[in-house]
């Protein structure tokens, strides 16, 4: 497709609302997953530190 201006690009031929909402939701899910992974990793390091009897670096 060829868009003549930014408004046409954002409208995506009438499907812009669906396209941009799905991009936004995917972005939020990816960020949430990243935060979850980081927190779980930190919790695992703390548990390992307690099991081994020392604190691990952050």
C-alpha positions, 0 to 999 in steps of 0.5 A: 500500500502507498500512503500519501500522508501520516493520517492515511498511514495511521488509518491503515485503510480503515483498520487502524484502530484494530492494528494499533490496539493489537500492537499496543496490547502486544507491547504491554504483554511483552513488557509485562513478561520482561518484568515478570522474568526479571522478578522471578530471576531475582527471587531465584537468586535469593533462594539459591543464596539462602540454600547455599548459605550466602547472599548473591550479588544483585 
